[in-house]
Amino acid sequence: MTKRTKLVRFTAALAAVCLTAVAQAQEVIKFALNHDFTKVYTFGAVEFSQGQRDYLTLLNEEGGIRGHRFEVFVRDHGNEPQRGIELYTRARDEGAVYFMFLSTPVANALIPRVLQDRMVLGTPLHGRGDAIVGEVFPYVFPMMATYWSQATRLLQYIDDAQGGLKGKKIAFVHIDSPFGRDPIPLMQKLAAQKSFELRTFAYPSPGNEQSAAWSDVRRYRPDFVFIWGAGNSQIVSVREAVRNGIDPAKILSVVWLAETDMKNLGESTAIGIKRAEVVPSGRNHPILQRILQKVVTAGKGVGDPAVVGNTYYNMGVADMLITTEAVRLALDKFGPPLTGDKLKAGFEMIRNFDAEGFLPPVTITEQDHQGGGYARVSQWDGKAWVPVSDWAASYQDLVWEEARASAAKFQQPQ
């Protein structure tokens, strides 16, 4: 072999290595962020999706993660499990590595498939509460406080504020669905431990008619009332509570109560009402300011600029903050191309991640896919949601007892 031949071959090999490196650096990371835009979850899906996409646009504008840009598939599943499965399969075949559907029926239908395919399914604020058990659901990541952890945080807030729960009467008013009934067994265990009285009041789905339930609540004369619904049913609950003479300051809500709901109610109608929250509302944060500057003002946003900073918008941003942190960790440790297994490992390397104070500290491990279960309580002041507690994870021993017992009944797909 001549020196010239060796030089030509070396140059060709070097060029191939360089081209491979460039291709890897430019590899697009694909997310499937499919929502129910037309049926049940319409109250929050548009703003949530807008927050997700605007944050990914921000990352792309800032050069991506380690040179990798993001592409998003956004499609409507209409809260139909079969349609969700079809969209999952389509996106998987198109190269998506992260899937999120913001629908409990759709997410639950997909769990056996993502476990078989070794693909990551994000289920923040929806899906199975027991999916926090990483050993049983290795590719499913709730990543934020579940409904169980939200309920326990609200109870801890009352416990702290009242100097104890003993002797208190708590009414749990809920939509008659698996979501609405979800926290009841856990709250019953806490009622026995803390010596408070718990009575449940169900109303039929979709929750437009609740008068009978609230008449019963009025006669019960509770010290505190939990409302556990979403969308319009929450608005109806607050209206009925006020109509039946219940002080809004004694009402505590699941995370699904936002700025738009309060405007629809009348901003001064329920001053003092409280809710569990997993992410702050408002625009006063560096990440949201960057979105406003580089995405919204630049004309690259995907929706109404007025909703930037709203609760559901910020939830979407939070989902992407945690997920892209997992992407960064996975790429740093394993390099491209990103796969489901690498992304799973990236999630499980997250430690005390708070996104410059935008989130409570999130730590995800192989065992704990909830991220620690932190939540706080905020109160409506007539214009905005104002925090009235610190971030905390409450009664997690009971949360995990409930989760492990439920997860033990789940059969992994073979």
C-alpha positions as CSV (number, residue, x, y, z in Angstrom):
1,M,0.0,0.0,0.0
2,T,1.5,3.4,-1.0
3,K,1.7,6.4,1.3
4,R,-0.8,8.1,-1.0
5,T,-3.3,5.3,-0.6
6,K,-2.8,5.2,3.1
7,L,-3.4,9.0,3.3
8,V,-6.6,8.8,1.2
9,R,-8.0,6.0,3.3
10,F,-7.1,7.9,6.6
11,T,-8.7,11.0,5.3
12,A,-11.8,9.1,4.3
13,A,-12.0,7.5,7.7
14,L,-11.5,10.8,9.4
15,A,-14.2,12.4,7.3
16,A,-16.6,9.5,8.2
17,V,-15.9,10.0,11.9
18,C,-16.5,13.8,11.6
19,L,-19.7,13.3,9.7
20,T,-20.9,10.8,12.4
21,A,-20.1,13.3,15.1
22,V,-21.9,16.1,13.4
23,A,-24.9,13.9,12.8
24,Q,-25.0,12.9,16.4
25,A,-24.7,16.5,17.5
26,Q,-27.6,17.5,15.3
27,E,-29.8,14.5,16.2
28,V,-33.3,15.7,16.9
29,I,-34.9,14.5,20.1
30,K,-38.6,13.8,19.5
31,F,-41.4,14.1,22.1
32,A,-45.0,13.0,21.7
33,L,-47.1,15.4,23.8
34,N,-50.6,14.3,22.9
35,H,-53.6,15.7,24.7
36,D,-57.4,15.7,25.0
37,F,-58.2,19.0,23.2
38,T,-61.9,18.1,22.5
39,K,-63.7,16.3,25.3
40,V,-62.9,15.9,29.1
41,Y,-59.6,17.6,29.8
42,T,-60.2,20.7,27.7
43,F,-60.1,22.9,30.8
44,G,-56.4,22.6,31.1
45,A,-55.0,20.8,28.0
46,V,-54.5,23.9,25.8
47,E,-52.5,25.9,28.4
48,F,-50.6,22.8,29.6
49,S,-49.6,22.0,26.0
50,Q,-48.7,25.6,25.3
51,G,-46.3,25.7,28.3
52,Q,-44.7,22.4,27.2
53,R,-44.1,23.7,23.6
54,D,-43.0,27.2,24.5
55,Y,-40.3,25.8,26.8
56,L,-39.0,23.4,24.2
57,T,-39.0,26.3,21.7
58,L,-36.9,28.3,24.3
59,L,-34.4,25.4,24.5
60,N,-34.2,25.3,20.7
61,E,-33.7,29.0,20.5
62,E,-30.9,28.6,23.0
63,G,-29.2,25.9,21.1
64,G,-30.9,22.8,22.5
65,I,-29.3,20.4,24.9
66,R,-25.7,19.5,24.0
67,G,-26.5,20.6,20.5
68,H,-29.6,18.4,20.2
69,R,-32.8,20.2,19.3
70,F,-36.4,19.1,20.0
71,E,-39.2,18.1,17.7
72,V,-42.7,17.7,19.1
73,F,-45.7,15.7,18.0
74,V,-48.9,17.2,19.3
75,R,-52.1,15.4,18.5
76,D,-55.6,15.0,20.0
77,H,-56.6,11.7,21.5
78,G,-60.0,13.0,22.8
79,N,-59.6,11.0,26.1
80,E,-60.1,7.8,24.1
81,P,-57.7,5.0,25.1
82,Q,-57.8,3.3,21.8
83,R,-57.0,6.5,20.0
84,G,-54.2,7.1,22.5
85,I,-52.7,3.7,21.8
86,E,-52.8,4.5,18.0
87,L,-51.1,7.8,18.5
88,Y,-48.5,6.2,20.8
89,T,-47.7,3.6,18.2
90,R,-47.4,6.2,15.4
91,A,-45.1,8.5,17.4
92,R,-43.0,5.5,18.6
93,D,-42.5,4.5,15.0
94,E,-41.6,8.1,14.1
95,G,-38.8,8.1,16.7
96,A,-40.3,9.7,19.8
97,V,-38.6,8.8,23.1
98,Y,-40.9,10.6,25.6
99,F,-44.6,10.2,25.7
100,M,-47.2,12.2,27.7
101,F,-51.0,12.2,27.3
102,L,-52.5,14.1,30.3
103,S,-55.4,11.6,30.5
104,T,-55.7,9.0,33.2
105,P,-57.7,6.5,31.0
106,V,-55.2,6.9,28.1
107,A,-52.1,6.7,30.3
108,N,-53.4,3.6,32.1
109,A,-54.2,1.9,28.8
110,L,-50.6,2.6,27.6
111,I,-48.7,1.3,30.6
112,P,-48.4,-2.3,29.5
113,R,-47.2,-1.2,26.1
114,V,-44.5,1.2,27.3
115,L,-43.3,-1.4,29.7
116,Q,-43.0,-3.9,26.9
117,D,-41.4,-1.4,24.5
118,R,-39.1,0.1,27.2
119,M,-40.3,3.6,26.4
120,V,-40.8,6.4,28.9
121,L,-44.3,7.6,29.7
122,G,-44.7,10.8,31.8
123,T,-47.8,10.9,34.0
124,P,-47.5,14.1,36.0
125,L,-50.8,15.0,37.7
126,H,-52.7,12.0,36.1
127,G,-52.5,8.3,35.8
128,R,-52.0,5.6,38.4
129,G,-51.0,6.8,41.9
130,D,-49.0,3.6,42.4
131,A,-46.8,4.3,39.4
132,I,-44.5,6.0,41.8
133,V,-43.2,2.5,42.6
134,G,-40.3,2.4,40.2
135,E,-39.5,-1.3,40.6
136,V,-43.0,-2.2,39.3
137,F,-43.4,0.6,36.8
138,P,-39.8,1.2,35.6
139,Y,-40.7,3.3,32.5
140,V,-43.5,5.4,34.0
141,F,-42.7,8.7,35.8
142,P,-45.4,10.7,37.7
143,M,-42.5,13.0,38.7
144,M,-44.7,15.3,40.8
145,A,-46.9,14.9,43.9
146,T,-49.7,12.5,43.2
147,Y,-53.3,13.0,44.3
148,W,-52.5,11.0,47.4
149,S,-49.6,13.3,48.2
150,Q,-51.7,16.4,47.5
151,A,-54.4,15.2,49.9
152,T,-51.9,14.4,52.6
153,R,-50.3,17.8,52.2
154,L,-53.6,19.6,52.6
155,L,-54.3,17.5,55.8
156,Q,-50.9,18.4,57.1
157,Y,-51.6,22.1,56.5
158,I,-54.8,21.9,58.6
159,D,-52.9,19.9,61.2
160,D,-50.2,22.5,61.5
161,A,-52.6,25.5,61.3
162,Q,-55.1,24.1,63.8
163,G,-52.6,22.6,66.3
164,G,-53.9,19.1,65.4
165,L,-56.7,17.3,63.5
166,K,-58.2,15.6,66.5
167,G,-62.0,16.1,66.7
168,K,-62.2,18.0,63.4
169,K,-65.0,17.2,60.9
170,I,-63.8,17.1,57.3
171,A,-66.2,16.7,54.3
172,F,-64.7,15.2,51.2
173,V,-66.8,16.3,48.2
174,H,-65.8,14.6,45.0
175,I,-66.8,13.7,41.5
176,D,-68.0,10.1,41.4
177,S,-65.2,8.6,39.3
178,P,-61.9,6.7,40.0
179,F,-60.1,10.1,40.2
180,G,-62.6,11.5,42.6
181,R,-62.5,8.5,44.9
182,D,-58.7,8.0,44.7
183,P,-57.6,9.7,48.0
184,I,-60.5,8.3,50.1
185,P,-58.8,5.1,51.5
186,L,-55.7,7.0,52.4
187,M,-57.7,9.8,54.1
188,Q,-59.6,7.2,56.0
189,K,-56.4,5.7,57.4
190,L,-55.3,9.2,58.4
191,A,-58.7,9.9,60.0
192,A,-58.1,6.8,62.2
193,Q,-54.6,7.8,63.1
194,K,-55.3,11.5,63.8
195,S,-58.7,11.0,65.3
196,F,-60.7,13.3,63.0
197,E,-64.0,12.6,61.4
198,L,-64.2,12.1,57.6
199,R,-67.4,12.0,55.6
200,T,-67.5,11.7,51.8
201,F,-70.1,13.3,49.5
202,A,-70.2,12.2,45.9
203,Y,-71.8,13.9,42.9
204,P,-72.4,12.3,39.5
205,S,-70.1,13.0,36.6
206,P,-69.6,15.3,34.8
207,G,-70.4,17.4,37.9
208,N,-72.8,20.0,36.5
209,E,-75.4,19.2,39.1
210,Q,-74.2,19.0,42.7
211,S,-77.0,20.6,44.7
212,A,-78.0,17.4,46.6
213,A,-74.5,16.7,47.7
214,W,-74.0,20.2,49.0
215,S,-77.3,20.2,50.9
216,D,-76.0,17.2,52.8
217,V,-72.7,19.0,53.4
218,R,-74.5,22.0,54.8
219,R,-76.4,19.7,57.3
220,Y,-73.1,18.0,58.2
221,R,-71.6,21.3,59.3
222,P,-67.9,20.4,58.7
223,D,-64.9,22.3,59.9
224,F,-63.2,21.9,56.6
225,V,-64.3,20.9,53.1
226,F,-62.1,19.2,50.4
227,I,-63.3,19.5,46.8
228,W,-62.0,16.9,44.4
229,G,-62.9,17.5,40.8
230,A,-61.6,19.2,37.7
231,G,-62.7,21.8,35.2
232,N,-66.3,22.9,35.4
233,S,-67.1,20.6,38.3
234,Q,-64.7,22.6,40.5
235,I,-66.4,25.8,39.6
236,V,-69.8,24.3,40.4
237,S,-68.4,23.0,43.7
238,V,-67.2,26.4,44.8
239,R,-70.5,28.1,43.8
240,E,-72.6,25.5,45.7
241,A,-70.4,25.7,48.7
242,V,-70.7,29.5,48.9
243,R,-74.5,29.2,48.2
244,N,-74.8,26.9,51.2
245,G,-73.0,29.2,53.5
246,I,-69.6,27.6,53.7
247,D,-66.7,30.0,54.3
248,P,-64.3,29.8,51.3
249,A,-61.4,30.0,53.8
250,K,-62.5,26.5,55.0
251,I,-62.4,25.0,51.4
252,L,-59.3,23.2,50.2
253,S,-58.9,21.9,46.6
254,V,-57.0,19.4,44.6
255,V,-54.4,21.0,42.3
256,W,-57.1,21.5,39.6
257,L,-58.3,25.0,40.4
258,A,-56.7,27.8,38.5
259,E,-56.9,31.4,37.5
260,T,-59.4,30.9,34.7
261,D,-61.7,29.1,37.1
262,M,-61.6,32.0,39.6
263,K,-62.4,34.4,36.8
264,N,-65.4,32.4,35.7
265,L,-66.5,32.3,39.3
266,G,-65.9,36.0,39.9
267,E,-62.6,36.8,41.3
268,S,-63.9,38.1,44.6
269,T,-66.4,35.2,45.1
270,A,-64.1,32.8,46.8
271,I,-61.3,34.9,48.4
272,G,-59.5,32.7,50.9
273,I,-60.1,29.3,49.2
274,K,-56.9,27.1,49.2
275,R,-55.5,24.5,47.0
276,A,-52.6,22.1,46.7
277,E,-50.0,23.1,44.2
278,V,-46.9,21.5,42.7
279,V,-45.7,24.5,40.8
280,P,-46.1,28.2,41.4
281,S,-48.2,30.5,39.2
282,G,-47.2,33.9,37.9
283,R,-44.5,35.2,35.6
284,N,-42.0,36.3,38.1
285,H,-39.3,33.8,37.4
286,P,-36.2,33.9,35.2
287,I,-37.3,30.9,33.1
288,L,-40.7,32.5,32.3
289,Q,-39.0,35.8,31.6
290,R,-36.8,34.1,29.0
291,I,-39.8,32.5,27.4
292,L,-41.5,35.9,27.2
293,Q,-38.4,37.5,25.7
294,K,-37.1,34.8,23.3
295,V,-40.3,33.0,22.4
296,V,-43.5,35.0,23.0
297,T,-42.2,38.5,22.1
298,A,-40.3,37.0,19.2
299,G,-43.6,35.6,17.8
300,K,-42.6,32.0,18.2
301,G,-45.1,31.1,20.9
302,V,-48.0,28.7,20.1
303,G,-50.9,30.3,21.9
304,D,-52.4,33.2,23.8
305,P,-49.5,35.2,25.4
306,A,-51.9,36.2,28.2
307,V,-51.8,32.7,29.7
308,V,-48.0,32.6,30.2
309,G,-47.6,32.3,34.0
310,N,-51.0,30.7,34.6
311,T,-51.1,27.6,36.7
312,Y,-51.7,25.1,33.9
313,Y,-49.2,26.8,31.6
314,N,-46.6,26.5,34.3
315,M,-47.4,22.9,34.9
316,G,-46.6,22.2,31.2
317,V,-43.3,24.1,31.6
318,A,-42.5,22.0,34.8
319,D,-43.1,18.8,32.9
320,M,-40.6,19.8,30.3
321,L,-38.1,21.2,32.8
322,I,-37.9,17.8,34.6
323,T,-37.9,15.8,31.4
324,T,-35.2,17.8,29.6
325,E,-33.1,17.6,32.8
326,A,-33.4,13.8,32.4
327,V,-32.4,14.2,28.7
328,R,-29.3,16.2,29.7
329,L,-28.2,13.7,32.3
330,A,-28.7,10.8,29.9
331,L,-26.7,12.4,27.1
332,D,-23.9,13.4,29.5
333,K,-23.6,9.9,30.8
334,F,-24.4,7.7,27.8
335,G,-24.1,10.0,24.8
336,P,-26.4,9.9,21.7
337,P,-28.6,8.5,20.3
338,L,-31.2,8.9,23.1
339,T,-33.2,5.7,23.8
340,G,-36.0,4.8,26.2
341,D,-33.5,3.0,28.4
342,K,-31.1,5.9,28.5
343,L,-33.9,8.4,29.2
344,K,-35.2,6.2,32.0
345,A,-31.7,6.2,33.5
346,G,-31.6,10.0,33.1
347,F,-34.7,10.4,35.1
348,E,-33.4,8.2,37.8
349,M,-30.3,10.4,38.1
350,I,-32.2,13.6,39.0
351,R,-31.2,14.9,42.4
352,N,-32.6,17.9,44.2
353,F,-33.5,19.6,40.9
354,D,-35.5,22.8,41.5
355,A,-35.0,24.6,38.1
356,E,-33.7,27.8,39.7
357,G,-36.4,27.7,42.3
358,F,-39.2,27.1,39.9
359,L,-39.9,23.7,41.4
360,P,-39.8,22.1,44.8
361,P,-36.7,19.9,45.0
362,V,-37.2,16.9,42.8
363,T,-35.2,13.7,43.4
364,I,-36.0,10.6,41.3
365,T,-34.5,7.2,41.9
366,E,-35.0,3.7,40.6
367,Q,-37.4,3.2,43.5
368,D,-39.2,6.6,43.7
369,H,-40.6,7.9,40.5
370,Q,-42.7,10.5,42.2
371,G,-39.7,12.8,42.8
372,G,-40.2,13.1,46.6
373,G,-43.9,14.1,46.7
374,Y,-43.5,17.7,47.6
375,A,-46.4,20.1,47.4
376,R,-47.5,23.3,49.1
377,V,-50.7,25.2,49.8
378,S,-51.7,28.5,48.2
379,Q,-54.6,30.8,48.8
380,W,-56.7,32.9,46.4
381,D,-56.5,36.6,47.3
382,G,-58.9,37.9,44.7
383,K,-56.2,38.4,42.0
384,A,-53.6,35.6,42.4
385,W,-52.6,32.4,44.2
386,V,-50.4,33.3,47.1
387,P,-48.4,30.6,49.0
388,V,-49.4,30.1,52.6
389,S,-47.1,27.1,53.4
390,D,-43.7,25.8,52.5
391,W,-42.9,23.0,50.2
392,A,-43.2,19.7,52.1
393,A,-43.9,16.0,51.5
394,S,-46.5,14.9,54.1
395,Y,-47.3,11.5,55.5
396,Q,-45.2,9.8,52.8
397,D,-45.0,6.6,54.9
398,L,-48.8,6.2,54.3
399,V,-48.6,7.2,50.7
400,W,-46.0,4.6,50.0
401,E,-47.8,2.0,52.0
402,E,-50.8,2.6,49.8
403,A,-48.8,2.7,46.6
404,R,-46.9,-0.5,47.3
405,A,-50.1,-2.4,48.2
406,S,-51.7,-1.3,45.0
407,A,-48.6,-1.9,42.8
408,A,-48.3,-5.4,44.1
409,K,-51.6,-6.2,42.4
410,F,-50.3,-5.1,39.0
411,Q,-49.2,-7.8,36.6
412,Q,-46.2,-6.9,34.5
413,P,-46.7,-7.7,30.8
414,Q,-44.8,-10.8,29.7
